[in-house]
């Protein structure tokens, strides 16, 4: 898997914004990605040294439209803690 395919998008939520003060950032990642691939992708794409990666499997929600029931797909979230002394990521600032 290429580094460009691992990170899908940054997650800018209330929890992620509070965690960004502690140098922890949240990303939606590919369902096939593991901790090593996420760490490598962040270090090559964002040019920051990573100290720790935690991965969470998120289950898709059930959605209804009238009497029809469907389900959103499952996805994966990664919490990335940058190494001490690293600059925070720009897209999380000013939120």
Secondary structure, 3 states (H helix, E strand, C coil): CCHHHHEEEECCCHHHHHHHCCCEEEEEECCCCCHHHHHHHHHHHCCCCEEEEEEEEECCCEEEECCEEEECCCEEEEEEEECCCCCCCHHHCCC
